[in-house]
Amino acid sequence: MNDEWISVLMQLRERREPCVLLTLLADKGSVPRNCGTKMIVGRQQSFLTIGGGHLEFQCIAMAREMLEKQVTAPHTEHFNLGARLGQCCGGMTTVLFEPLIQQQPQIMVFGAGHVGQALVALLSTLPCHITWVDERPDMFSAVPKGVTTWQAEDPLDAVKSAAAQSYFIVMTHHHPRDLELTEAILKRGDYRYLGLIGSQTKRQRFEYRLSGKGITEQQLSTLRCPVGLSDVKGKLPAEIAVAIAAEIIAVYQVAT
């Protein structure tokens, strides 16, 4: 049996791209492909074939609907390959739909300054979903493909709307804004990662103020500040961005 589908799945897994594996389980009469034939459907691409025609078209649509709704349970569908389905074979077939979903990190970056621009440019090359937030006009002049921008009148709205287990990086142009964002994220408590740009002195000042707002020591221990892997040195925006991205990669690889 052709095992090309295994190589395709491995490539998609490396890129953390969700997909649905289609397998012909049974056939009766004249069918376009034999039992065991496989096809893989991603959000944008499909790989291999279960015979083409309207059957394949319909199966691709069903698989993408599963991906859109993040369905995780496998199920089977039965098809009569007659004129109603636009197939001239006249047989019957059963297709198994197996969703293989790897959740991509949901990353929210607050701040579109020099470091924010360098970080988002780097993160956009990784298998993740990025929302880039800044309330200042004209800050998103160069937005990498696939990145969602949000010129929020109140960035706290972005905190409230974020999905559970999101990754937050706070690096705005305004320390009071950093403080209120950090407080809101800490109080949510359901984040996967929270990084705050700044020195150890900034962390100490924020810890003092956040403690006065009811944030516990245990909550503060989850805050990464200074943000980024300490082994990656440098003060240039690109160097800081590499340190932060490396730390995020380390976190989401553990979660895989």
N, C-alpha and C positions, 0 to 999 in steps of 0.2 A: 504494500500500500504506500502511496506517495506520502512522505513525511515532511513535505515542504512547509506544511502548516505549523510544525513545531518550531522551525526557524523563524517564521513570521511572529509567532507568539513570543519568542525570546526577545526579538527586536522591540516589539511593543512594550514588553515588560521593562526592558532597559530604559525606554523613554517614558515609562509610567503612563502609558496611554491606555485607557479603558477600551474594551472591545467585547464583542459577542462571538462565540464560536458556534457555528451552525454545522450540524451533522445529520445526514440522511440516515434515519434509523431503520426504515422499512420501505419496501417498494412492492407494488403489485401491478402487473401488466406492463405496459410500455412506459418507461420513465427516462428522463434525459441523463441521469447519472445513477450509478449503482449504490447500494447500501454501504454506508461508511464514508462516502464522499464528504469532504469538509470545506467550509468557507469561513473566512474571518471578516467581520464587519466592524470598522471603527467609526468615529464621528465624522471623519472627512473622507476616508478611503475604505475600499473593500479589497480583499485579497482572495485569490483562487475563485472557484466557481462551483455551484451546485447544478449547473445546467443552463443558465441564462434564461431569457424570456421573462414572462410575467411572474412566474413562480419566484425567480431570483429577485426581481424588482420588489415584489411584495414582502419577501423575507428580509431584504435589506431595510425596507421602511419599518418593519416591525422591530428589527434589531436596534435601529437608531432611536426608535421611540423608547425602547427599554433603557438605552444609554441616557436619554434625555431625562427619564423619570428615575434613573439610578436604581432600576430593578436589580435585585441580587439573586433571586431564586430562579433556577432553570425551569423550563417548561417545554412541552411538545405541542406542535400544531400539525393537524392533518389536512392534506390538500388533495382534491380531486383534479387531476390534470386534464380537464375537459375544456370545452369551448368557453364555459363560464369564466375560467381562469386565463383564457387566452392561450392555452396550450393545446396542441394537436395530438399529444401522446396518447391520451385517453386512460392512463393508468392512475394509480394512487400512491402517495408517498407521505411519510411522516418525518418532520424535521424537529430535531432537538436544538433549542436555543439555550446556550450556557453563557451568561454574562460573566466576564472576567474583569472586574472593576478594581483598579488601583486608584485610590483617592489621591489626587494631586494636591500638594500643599496650597492652601488659600493664604496668600501673603498680602498684607496691607501695609503700605509704606506711607508714612506721614511726613511730608516735607519734600519739596522739589528744588532744593538748593543744589550746590555742586556735588555734594556727597550723595544726595538723593538721586540725582541724575545718573551718576556713575553706578550706583547700586542697582537701580531699576534696569539700566542697560545690561548689566551682568546677569541679574535674575531672569531677564526675559529670554535668555538662552537656555534656561533650565526648565524641566517639566513641572511647571507650577502655574497657578492663576494669580495674577498680580493686579491689585487695585492701588492706584497712586493718588494720594489725597493732598490737596493744598488749596487754601482759600484765596490765594493771591491770583489776580488775573494775569494772563500771558506767561505763566510759568511752564506750560506744557508745550513748548515750541518743537521739541523733538521727542516724540513718543514712540518707543519700540513697538513693533507689530505684536498684537495680542494683549497689550497692556490696557487696562481700563483706567481712565482718568476720572477724577471726581473733584471738581472745583466747588468744594462744600462751603456754604455760608457759615456753617458750624460743623467743624470736623468731628465733634462728638457724635453727630448723627451717623457717621461712618462706623464708629465703634459699636453703636447700638445695632447696626444692620449686619455686622460681620457674622459669618457662620461660626458655630462652635469649632474648637480646635484650630482656629486661625493662627497665623503667625503675624505678629505686630512688630513693626520697627518704627520708633518715634524719633524723628530728627528734624523738627521744624526750626524756623528761624527765630523762635520766641520761647524763652525759658518758661514763662507762665503757661504757655500753650502746651509745652512738653509735660509740665506738671499735671495739668488737668486731664490730658489724654492718658497719661500713665495711671493716674488715680482711677479713671473710668475703666480702663482695661483690667487693672488689678481687682477692682470690685466685681467685674464680670466673672473672673475666676475660671472660665472654661477655655482659655487660650492654650495653644500648644507651645507658643514661644512669645516672649516679650523682651525686646531689646531697646535700650535707650542710649542714644549717643551722648557722650560726655566723659568727663574725668571721674576719678575716684572722689574728688572733692564735690563734684556735682551730685554724685550718688549720695554722699553723706548729707548734703543739704536737703535733697529730695526725701531721704529716709526720715529725717527729722520732721519735715512738713507733712509727709504722708502718715506718719505715726500719729500726728495730731488730728488726722482726719479719719482715724479708726482702722488704718491698714495694719495688719499684724506682722510680726517678725517672719512668720512662716510665709505669708504672702510676699513680703519683700525679698525673701530668699529666692523667689522664682524670677526676679527681675535681673536681666543681664545688662549690667552697666558697670564699667565700660563695656560696650557691646563689641562682639567680634572675638575671634580666636586671638589670644594674647601672643601666640608665637608668630603671628603675622604682623610685622612691625611697619611703621611708616605713617606719615601724616597727610600724604597726598590723597585727594578724593578717591582715586582708583585703588590705592593701597588700603584705605579704610573699607571701601566697598568689597574688596577681595576678602578681608578678614571677616566681615559680617556674612557674606555669602557662604564662606567656608563653614562658619558656625551653623548657619541654617541647614546646609547640606548634611552636616553631621547629625543634626537633630532629626531631620526627616528620614534619613537612612536608618536610624535606630527604630523609627516608627513603622518602617516597611515590613 
